[in-house]
Each structure stands twice: as C-alpha cells, then as structure tokens.
Amino acid sequence: MAILEVHNLESGYGEVQILWGVDMALEPGKLTALVGANGAGKTTLLRTIMGLIRPWKGRVLFEGQDVSHLPPHKKADMGLVLVPEGRQLFTSMTVMENLEMGATPPRARAHFQRNLELVFEMFPRLKERQHQKAGTMSGGERQMLAVARGLMAAPKVLMIDEMSLGLAPVLVLQLFESLSKLREVGITTLLVEQNVHMALAVTDYAYVLAHGKVELQGPSRELAKDPHVQKAYLGI
C-alpha cells in the first residue's frame, strides 16, 4: 500500500488555479521524482500536500489517514517532512543548532542520536563544520544542511524541493549520490527537481507534471527513454 496518496488534488493562489486534479502515490522506501518545466505546479503540489496551501478539492492520504486539512506541524509530527526550496536555514545559528531545530517533533527527539549519526554519515562535511554558523557556508554546504535538518525530523516521507538549484555540478553529483542512503534506511522520498536527467537516473519512479496535471508517469528508467521526455526535458 502507498504511504502517501494524492487524489484529484486541486489548489492555487487567490483566484488563480495551479493544480488541476493531480493523482500520485508514493511506495514505501522508494525514491520518486516529480519533474516538469518552470511553472508546472511542482512546488505548489508540495506546499498543498504539506498543508501550507489549503486544497480546493481532492484528498491527501498519509498512511491511509486523510490529512488533507491538517496543519503543517501536525503532519510533521506524523512524519511528513518538507525541505523547502531556498533552504530557509537559521543563518545566525550553527550547523548543530540547525540540526537540533530540525528535531523538534516529539517522535524525532527519541531518535536524535540515531538521526544525527545518519546525517553525519551522509554529509561528513557537516560533522567537520558542526560549530560553524550556517550563514558562512557555501551554497552546497547549506543545501546539505537543509536536507540534513529535514532528516533530523525523523521523516517517514521526505519531500525535497529543488535540491540542485544554483549549485555547481560536482556538488549536485554529491547530493544525488547521498540519496541512495535514504533508500537503504527505508525513508520514502519525493524529489522535485529541474535536473531531469539526474533525477531520472537516481530515482525508482517518476511523475512528469505539466500545466498543473500529471502528463506522464512510470519507472524512471523507462521515462528516460520516452521520446517526449527526451525531447522536452533531456534535450535529445
């Protein structure tokens, strides 16, 4: 059974509708990509799932429970966690203080040491710089910290919005390689990403969003061979 399901989801901003009946299901322990052009509705979908935007229509189910209208902090307490676009770190705080802030949900506090060991294993640089202020770190290091802070919340489902945005290719490669560790420890991950080639290379399943609707879906390797995907997103 899917751990996270989205059924006929519609939402938007003010009177402007962005999502038009989106359906999606995340299988436990799998890495799923959500790709599409700018303005396709990817971030809006994540924000609606998380409860930052109220859905106009449709349902969000988490572990079989309807959470469509729960506030974000309640969803985080249940294990649904969003790493937002733009990182949104506490720049005047140290790396360790940011990680501690990530572990605020009650279920996360009980596993603080285990999760800390996981993020330091995934991102050794954060362990080296745990006393450094986040605002003085490079863009790649801040993105590592943003993902690590999300992991400190002990997520059952981790949603990451635009992980590679604005980063050098070598750092992008390091971040994508770290995602395989999430599969090993059984964390279900939804990756919203404009680097379609890399996203399809590392994930198990993928959805292509266009104009607020799911245009294509399927195993990532198969979608990477789809002529429409190759022409529209891979430059082939």
C-alpha positions in Angstrom: 0.0 0.0 0.0 1.2 3.5 -0.8 2.4 5.5 2.2 1.4 8.9 0.6 -1.5 9.2 -1.8 -2.9 12.3 -3.6 -6.3 12.0 -5.2 -7.8 14.6 -7.6 -5.9 17.4 -5.9 -6.8 21.0 -6.9 -5.3 24.2 -5.4 -3.9 27.6 -6.3 -3.3 31.1 -5.0 -6.2 33.6 -4.7 -8.4 33.0 -7.7 -5.6 31.5 -9.8 -5.8 27.7 -10.1 -2.5 25.9 -10.4 -3.3 22.3 -9.8 -6.0 20.6 -11.9 -6.8 17.1 -10.5 -3.4 15.7 -9.6 -3.1 12.0 -8.7 0.0 10.5 -7.2 1.1 7.6 -5.0 4.5 7.1 -3.2 5.5 3.5 -2.5 7.2 2.9 0.9 11.0 3.1 0.8 11.2 4.3 -2.8 12.7 7.4 -4.3 10.2 9.2 -6.5 10.9 12.1 -8.8 8.5 14.9 -9.7 9.8 16.7 -12.8 8.5 19.4 -15.1 9.1 22.8 -16.5 9.1 26.0 -14.5 5.5 27.0 -13.6 4.2 23.4 -14.0 3.0 23.4 -10.4 5.6 21.2 -8.7 6.2 23.5 -5.7 2.5 24.2 -5.4 1.9 20.5 -5.2 4.4 20.1 -2.4 3.0 23.0 -0.5 -0.5 21.7 -0.8 0.5 18.2 0.4 2.3 19.8 3.4 -0.7 22.0 4.2 1.0 25.3 3.5 -1.8 25.8 0.9 -5.3 24.6 1.6 -6.6 22.2 -1.1 -9.6 23.4 -3.1 -10.6 19.8 -3.9 -9.3 16.3 -3.5 -7.6 14.4 -0.7 -4.1 13.7 0.7 -3.8 10.4 2.5 -0.8 9.6 4.7 -0.5 6.0 5.9 -4.2 5.6 4.9 -5.3 8.6 7.0 -7.0 11.6 5.4 -4.6 14.5 6.3 -5.9 17.0 3.7 -6.7 19.7 6.1 -4.2 19.1 8.9 -1.8 22.0 9.6 1.9 21.5 8.6 3.2 21.0 12.2 0.7 18.1 12.7 1.9 16.5 9.5 5.5 16.9 10.6 4.7 15.3 13.9 3.3 12.3 11.9 6.5 12.0 9.8 5.7 14.0 6.7 8.6 16.5 6.2 9.3 19.1 3.6 12.7 20.5 2.7 11.7 23.8 1.0 13.2 25.5 -2.0 15.7 28.1 -1.0 16.9 26.1 2.1 15.4 28.6 4.7 18.1 27.9 7.3 18.7 29.8 10.5 21.8 31.5 9.2 22.9 33.0 12.5 22.8 29.6 14.1 25.5 26.9 13.9 25.2 23.7 11.9 24.4 21.8 15.1 21.8 24.3 16.2 20.1 24.0 12.9 20.1 20.2 13.2 18.7 20.5 16.7 15.9 22.7 15.4 15.0 20.0 12.9 14.5 17.5 15.7 11.6 19.4 17.3 8.8 16.9 16.6 8.2 14.7 19.6 8.8 11.5 17.7 12.1 12.9 16.4 13.6 13.7 19.9 13.6 10.0 20.8 15.8 9.2 17.8 18.0 12.3 17.9 21.4 10.4 18.2 20.5 7.8 15.6 19.4 10.5 13.1 22.5 12.6 13.9 24.7 9.7 13.1 22.8 9.2 9.8 23.2 12.8 8.6 26.9 12.9 9.6 27.5 9.7 7.7 25.7 11.1 4.6 27.3 14.5 4.9 30.7 14.3 6.6 31.4 17.9 5.9 28.6 18.9 8.3 30.3 16.9 11.1 33.5 18.8 10.4 31.7 22.1 10.5 29.1 21.5 13.2 30.1 24.6 15.1 30.2 26.9 12.1 27.4 29.3 11.5 25.1 28.3 8.6 25.3 31.7 7.0 29.0 31.5 6.4 28.8 28.2 4.5 28.9 27.7 0.7 25.7 27.1 -1.2 26.3 23.4 -1.5 27.0 23.0 2.2 23.8 24.9 3.0 21.8 22.6 0.8 23.4 19.6 2.6 22.4 21.2 5.9 18.8 21.8 4.7 18.4 18.1 3.8 20.1 17.0 7.0 17.8 19.2 9.1 14.8 17.5 7.4 16.2 14.1 8.2 16.6 15.1 11.9 12.8 15.3 12.0 12.7 11.5 11.6 10.6 11.6 8.4 8.7 8.7 7.1 8.3 10.7 3.9 10.8 13.3 3.0 9.9 15.8 0.2 12.8 17.8 -1.2 12.1 20.9 -3.4 14.8 21.8 -6.0 17.8 20.2 -4.3 20.3 21.1 -7.0 19.1 24.7 -7.8 22.1 27.0 -8.2 24.8 24.5 -7.3 28.0 23.5 -9.1 27.8 20.2 -11.0 30.3 18.5 -8.6 28.1 19.3 -5.6 25.0 18.3 -7.4 26.5 14.9 -8.0 27.5 14.5 -4.4 24.0 15.4 -3.2 22.3 13.0 -5.6 24.7 10.2 -4.6 23.7 10.8 -1.0 20.1 10.0 -1.8 20.8 6.3 -2.2 21.4 6.2 1.6 17.8 7.2 2.1 16.7 4.2 0.2 18.9 2.0 2.4 17.4 3.2 5.6 13.8 3.0 4.2 12.9 6.7 4.0 10.3 7.3 1.3 11.5 10.3 -0.7 9.8 12.7 -3.2 12.3 14.7 -5.1 11.1 17.8 -7.0 13.9 18.6 -9.4 14.6 20.6 -12.6 17.7 18.5 -13.3 15.6 15.9 -15.1 18.5 13.8 -16.3 19.9 13.3 -12.9 16.5 12.9 -11.2 15.6 10.0 -13.5 19.0 8.4 -13.1 18.7 8.0 -9.3 15.0 7.5 -8.6 12.8 4.5 -8.9 9.6 6.1 -10.2 8.8 9.5 -11.7 5.9 11.8 -12.5 6.0 14.5 -15.2 3.9 17.5 -14.3 2.7 19.9 -17.0 0.2 22.7 -16.6 -0.9 21.5 -13.2 -1.6 17.9 -14.3 0.3 14.7 -14.4 1.2 14.3 -18.0 3.3 11.1 -17.8 4.3 8.6 -15.1 6.2 5.4 -14.8 9.5 3.7 -13.8 12.2 6.4 -14.1 14.4 4.4 -16.4 11.5 3.9 -18.8 10.6 7.6 -18.7 14.2 8.5 -19.5 13.7 6.6 -22.8 10.4 8.1 -23.6 10.7 10.2 -26.8 8.5 13.1 -25.4 10.6 13.3 -22.2 13.8 13.1 -24.2 12.8 16.0 -26.5 11.1 18.2 -23.9 13.4 17.7 -20.9 16.6 16.0 -21.8 17.5 17.9 -25.0 17.7 14.7 -27.1 
